[in-house]
Amino acid sequence: MSRTGPRDTYADYEPSERLKDAIAAWEAAVKEEERLRHAARAAVADELRNARVVRNGEERPISHGALAAHVPWTEATVTGIAKEYKVPPSRQRKTDSSGS
């Protein structure tokens, strides 16, 4: 059965201080989590820019997959972070030297 009129929101109701405090603490924790998540994502981008590994005697940038093994995100998410922070790709595309 559907309502035919507006719901009574009890305009005279005032939440308890316990409820207000709990909600305020939760909102502060969410805000702090967001700040820390952005800091962690920026650190991932910096790591992609600066970390080097030696493979076959040659120093190369670390791959997204290799870094993903050490962070709580998938390789696809690490790739998304790299794009978001404009990290240059670790593999440079070979140019066609024939000029075509």
Backbone as a chain_set.jsonl record, in Angstrom:
{"seq": "MSRTGPRDTYADYEPSERLKDAIAAWEAAVKEEERLRHAARAAVADELRNARVVRNGEERPISHGALAAHVPWTEATVTGIAKEYKVPPSRQRKTDSSGS", "coords": {"N": [[0.851, -1.174, 0.0], [0.643, 2.166, -0.893], [1.813, 5.393, 0.203], [-0.27, 8.23, 0.612], [0.17, 10.795, 1.229], [2.581, 13.271, 2.398], [5.496, 12.087, 4.145], [5.715, 11.956, 7.68], [8.096, 13.856, 9.116], [8.758, 14.488, 11.647], [9.312, 17.189, 12.788], [9.96, 18.252, 15.24], [11.863, 16.611, 16.279], [15.099, 16.043, 17.554], [18.332, 14.962, 16.944], [20.35, 12.9, 19.105], [23.214, 13.862, 21.084], [25.144, 11.908, 21.062], [24.63, 10.553, 18.649], [25.059, 12.682, 16.819], [27.784, 13.199, 17.341], [28.925, 10.739, 16.614], [28.35, 10.613, 13.859], [29.737, 12.898, 12.982], [32.369, 12.142, 13.619], [32.659, 9.944, 11.921], [32.353, 11.213, 9.394], [34.662, 12.811, 9.45], [36.616, 10.824, 9.443], [36.173, 9.696, 6.924], [36.854, 11.853, 5.292], [39.574, 12.098, 5.945], [40.471, 9.597, 5.058], [40.108, 9.9, 2.322], [41.963, 11.94, 1.764], [44.346, 10.6, 2.434], [44.25, 8.488, 0.597], [44.51, 9.846, -1.845], [47.084, 10.845, -1.461], [48.514, 8.449, -1.386], [48.051, 7.518, -3.995], [49.349, 9.526, -5.449], [51.937, 9.006, -4.594], [52.329, 6.505, -5.766], [52.349, 7.272, -8.457], [54.67, 8.876, -8.45], [56.528, 6.907, -7.86], [56.359, 5.321, -10.137], [57.429, 7.1, -11.965], [60.069, 7.384, -11.035], [61.281, 4.973, -10.025], [63.594, 2.422, -10.774], [64.533, -0.574, -12.42], [66.755, -3.314, -13.013], [67.053, -5.074, -15.895], [68.107, -7.676, -17.865], [70.659, -6.595, -17.835], [70.191, -3.953, -18.359], [69.048, -0.791, -17.343], [65.766, 0.039, -16.504], [62.502, 1.665, -16.398], [60.21, 0.842, -13.737], [57.628, -1.561, -14.231], [54.035, -1.302, -14.574], [52.694, -3.587, -13.735], [54.622, -4.865, -12.119], [54.848, -3.037, -10.023], [52.23, -3.098, -9.077], [52.1, -5.444, -7.651], [52.906, -4.741, -5.162], [51.208, -2.945, -4.014], [47.853, -2.016, -2.903], [46.23, -2.207, -5.186], [45.061, -3.165, -8.453], [46.853, -4.046, -11.503], [45.605, -2.727, -13.608], [44.413, -0.583, -12.268], [46.709, 0.727, -11.349], [47.722, 1.479, -13.814], [45.703, 3.258, -14.547], [46.116, 5.217, -12.569], [48.628, 6.097, -13.386], [47.949, 7.299, -15.819], [46.211, 9.277, -14.894], [47.953, 10.91, -13.432], [49.629, 11.668, -15.4], [51.973, 10.165, -16.048], [54.763, 9.33, -17.943], [54.742, 6.725, -20.452], [56.27, 3.537, -19.738], [57.362, 1.989, -21.701], [58.744, 2.964, -24.661], [57.396, 3.608, -27.776], [58.535, 2.082, -30.707], [59.941, 3.869, -33.359], [59.308, 4.053, -36.805], [61.957, 3.682, -38.822], [62.139, 3.823, -41.524], [60.693, 5.844, -42.518], [58.059, 5.683, -43.306]], "CA": [[0.0, 0.0, 0.0], [1.483, 3.351, -0.999], [1.4, 6.562, 0.985], [-1.001, 9.222, -0.175], [0.609, 12.127, 1.634], [4.004, 13.35, 2.768], [5.922, 11.368, 5.339], [5.907, 12.796, 8.859], [9.53, 13.88, 9.44], [8.888, 14.843, 13.062], [10.079, 18.435, 12.811], [10.406, 18.571, 16.6], [12.89, 15.636, 16.675], [16.489, 16.511, 17.542], [19.217, 13.815, 17.192], [21.119, 12.953, 20.349], [24.624, 14.271, 20.944], [25.893, 10.691, 20.722], [24.467, 10.343, 17.214], [25.753, 13.77, 16.129], [29.226, 12.988, 17.486], [29.305, 9.555, 15.83], [28.307, 10.994, 12.444], [30.838, 13.838, 12.762], [33.62, 11.365, 13.628], [32.67, 9.158, 10.686], [32.622, 12.133, 8.285], [36.074, 13.2, 9.539], [37.403, 9.662, 9.019], [36.023, 9.583, 5.471], [37.651, 12.938, 4.709], [40.984, 11.738, 6.135], [40.745, 8.465, 4.16], [40.218, 10.445, 0.965], [43.251, 12.64, 1.702], [45.417, 9.598, 2.434], [44.184, 7.741, -0.659], [45.11, 10.69, -2.881], [48.527, 10.873, -1.2], [49.066, 7.158, -1.801], [48.03, 7.469, -5.46], [50.426, 10.405, -5.913], [53.188, 8.285, -4.331], [52.429, 5.481, -6.807], [52.768, 7.97, -9.676], [56.082, 9.238, -8.28], [57.306, 5.67, -7.936], [56.406, 4.943, -11.557], [58.347, 8.031, -12.639], [61.44, 7.375, -10.524], [61.848, 3.661, -9.694], [64.288, 1.754, -11.874], [64.92, -1.963, -12.209], [67.723, -3.769, -14.008], [66.611, -6.27, -16.611], [69.061, -8.013, -18.931], [71.789, -5.68, -17.762], [69.778, -2.608, -18.761], [68.173, -0.136, -16.365], [64.48, 0.425, -17.091], [61.468, 2.047, -15.415], [59.437, -0.296, -13.227], [56.363, -1.736, -14.949], [52.813, -1.168, -13.768], [52.418, -4.892, -13.138], [55.574, -5.121, -11.03], [54.49, -2.177, -8.897], [50.923, -3.524, -8.567], [52.298, -6.541, -6.695], [53.301, -4.176, -3.87], [50.215, -1.962, -3.578], [46.534, -2.655, -2.796], [45.455, -1.998, -6.398], [45.398, -4.036, -9.581], [47.677, -3.432, -12.549], [44.749, -1.8, -14.351], [44.269, 0.63, -11.459], [48.003, 1.41, -11.392], [47.77, 2.107, -15.131], [44.812, 4.411, -14.449], [46.81, 6.226, -11.768], [49.68, 6.637, -14.249], [47.298, 8.213, -16.769], [45.679, 10.407, -14.124], [49.058, 11.773, -13.032], [50.407, 11.924, -16.607], [53.27, 9.495, -15.999], [55.093, 8.853, -19.285], [54.759, 5.263, -20.537], [57.601, 2.97, -19.495], [57.871, 1.498, -22.991], [58.645, 3.92, -25.748], [57.068, 2.966, -29.033], [59.608, 2.162, -31.7], [59.573, 4.634, -34.533], [59.657, 3.421, -38.073], [63.091, 4.417, -39.37], [62.064, 3.88, -42.987], [60.021, 7.072, -42.861], [56.696, 5.484, -43.784]], "C": [[0.896, 1.237, 0.0], [0.929, 4.481, -0.136], [0.685, 7.55, 0.071], [-0.561, 10.63, 0.16], [2.077, 12.119, 2.006], [4.282, 12.587, 4.058], [6.1, 12.359, 6.48], [7.379, 12.731, 9.251], [9.79, 14.31, 10.877], [9.786, 16.059, 13.237], [10.598, 18.787, 14.204], [11.472, 17.6, 17.102], [14.272, 16.265, 16.557], [17.378, 15.303, 17.844], [20.02, 14.005, 18.485], [22.55, 13.4, 20.065], [25.484, 13.07, 20.555], [25.83, 10.428, 19.22], [25.209, 11.416, 16.426], [27.263, 13.57, 16.168], [29.714, 11.811, 16.638], [29.339, 9.888, 14.337], [29.46, 11.943, 12.121], [32.181, 13.103, 12.717], [33.749, 10.535, 12.356], [32.988, 10.04, 9.486], [34.082, 12.576, 8.277], [36.974, 12.055, 9.076], [37.335, 9.477, 7.511], [36.877, 10.641, 4.777], [39.143, 12.623, 4.808], [41.365, 10.574, 5.213], [40.931, 8.96, 2.737], [41.557, 11.158, 0.784], [44.4, 11.64, 1.606], [45.433, 8.778, 1.143], [44.809, 8.548, -1.792], [46.624, 10.776, -2.706], [49.183, 9.571, -1.645], [49.1, 7.045, -3.318], [49.122, 8.364, -6.044], [51.782, 9.729, -5.697], [53.402, 7.176, -5.361], [52.914, 6.124, -8.104], [54.243, 8.362, -9.599], [56.979, 8.013, -8.412], [57.434, 5.215, -9.391], [57.364, 5.843, -12.337], [59.803, 7.763, -12.277], [62.07, 6.009, -10.298], [62.446, 3.017, -10.942], [64.611, 0.33, -11.455], [65.918, -2.323, -13.3], [67.204, -5.068, -14.593], [67.554, -6.471, -17.797], [70.214, -7.014, -19.005], [71.449, -4.245, -18.129], [68.82, -2.034, -17.724], [66.927, 0.38, -17.075], [63.532, 0.913, -16.0], [60.708, 0.802, -14.958], [58.107, -0.371, -13.977], [55.182, -1.576, -13.993], [52.499, -2.478, -13.05], [53.332, -5.203, -11.968], [55.23, -4.288, -9.807], [53.178, -2.624, -8.264], [51.042, -4.652, -7.547], [52.588, -6.024, -5.284], [52.309, -3.153, -3.318], [48.833, -2.633, -3.551], [45.637, -2.449, -4.015], [45.924, -2.951, -7.49], [46.293, -3.291, -10.566], [46.858, -2.413, -13.339], [44.562, -0.49, -13.583], [45.565, 1.42, -11.447], [48.159, 2.123, -12.737], [46.877, 3.35, -15.159], [45.427, 5.55, -13.653], [47.885, 6.891, -12.615], [49.091, 7.634, -15.252], [46.801, 9.469, -16.062], [46.77, 11.412, -13.791], [50.035, 12.041, -14.179], [51.844, 11.397, -16.522], [53.589, 9.011, -17.414], [55.123, 7.327, -19.324], [56.174, 4.725, -20.356], [58.206, 2.404, -20.767], [57.673, 2.576, -24.034], [58.357, 3.163, -27.026], [58.223, 3.155, -30.01], [59.102, 2.963, -32.883], [60.065, 3.92, -35.777], [60.761, 4.239, -38.727], [63.059, 4.518, -40.884], [61.315, 5.124, -43.459], [58.598, 6.891, -43.355], [55.692, 5.476, -42.673]], "O": [[1.813, 1.336, 0.816], [-0.254, 4.512, 0.203], [1.016, 7.673, -1.108], [-0.893, 11.569, -0.564], [2.739, 11.084, 1.937], [3.424, 12.463, 4.932], [6.579, 13.473, 6.271], [7.864, 11.681, 9.671], [10.944, 14.477, 11.27], [10.889, 15.957, 13.775], [11.565, 19.537, 14.335], [11.943, 17.74, 18.231], [14.573, 16.941, 15.573], [17.211, 14.673, 18.888], [20.32, 15.128, 18.89], [23.025, 13.317, 18.932], [26.446, 13.211, 19.799], [26.843, 10.12, 18.593], [25.912, 11.101, 15.466], [27.945, 13.748, 15.159], [30.778, 11.876, 16.022], [30.265, 9.483, 13.633], [30.097, 11.797, 11.078], [33.03, 13.404, 11.878], [34.834, 10.439, 11.782], [33.805, 9.664, 8.645], [34.681, 12.703, 7.209], [37.976, 12.284, 8.398], [38.338, 9.136, 6.885], [37.546, 10.35, 3.785], [39.891, 12.855, 3.858], [42.46, 10.564, 4.649], [41.817, 8.488, 2.024], [42.212, 10.993, -0.245], [45.314, 11.809, 0.799], [46.5, 8.414, 0.65], [45.553, 8.002, -2.607], [47.365, 10.779, -3.689], [50.275, 9.583, -2.213], [50.07, 6.533, -3.877], [49.754, 7.996, -7.034], [52.679, 9.865, -6.529], [54.532, 6.933, -5.783], [53.792, 5.582, -8.775], [54.981, 8.2, -10.571], [58.057, 8.079, -9.004], [58.502, 4.776, -9.817], [58.032, 5.387, -13.265], [60.683, 7.902, -13.126], [63.293, 5.89, -10.371], [61.864, 3.069, -12.025], [64.92, 0.061, -10.294], [65.93, -1.719, -14.372], [66.95, -6.035, -13.876], [67.768, -5.572, -18.61], [70.676, -6.644, -20.084], [72.343, -3.402, -18.201], [67.892, -2.712, -17.283], [67.008, 1.059, -18.098], [63.727, 0.615, -14.821], [60.583, -0.169, -15.705], [57.529, 0.662, -14.318], [55.32, -1.697, -12.776], [52.085, -2.472, -11.891], [52.892, -5.734, -10.949], [55.31, -4.774, -8.679], [53.022, -2.54, -7.046], [50.183, -4.798, -6.678], [52.524, -6.786, -4.32], [52.55, -2.562, -2.265], [48.665, -3.71, -4.122], [44.414, -2.511, -3.896], [47.039, -3.472, -7.448], [46.468, -2.076, -10.477], [47.369, -1.352, -13.699], [44.555, 0.586, -14.18], [45.54, 2.648, -11.526], [48.67, 3.242, -12.792], [47.252, 4.374, -15.728], [45.28, 6.716, -14.018], [48.041, 8.111, -12.573], [49.675, 8.689, -15.499], [46.953, 10.582, -16.566], [46.549, 12.621, -13.858], [51.126, 12.57, -13.966], [52.798, 12.09, -16.876], [52.758, 8.341, -18.028], [55.492, 6.696, -18.334], [57.149, 5.358, -20.759], [59.428, 2.343, -20.901], [56.556, 3.042, -24.256], [59.02, 2.169, -27.32], [58.802, 4.236, -30.12], [57.981, 2.766, -33.351], [61.11, 3.27, -35.776], [60.525, 5.373, -39.143], [63.873, 5.232, -41.471], [61.3, 5.428, -44.652], [57.98, 7.863, -43.788], [54.497, 5.317, -42.922]]}, "num_chains": 1, "name": "protein.A"}
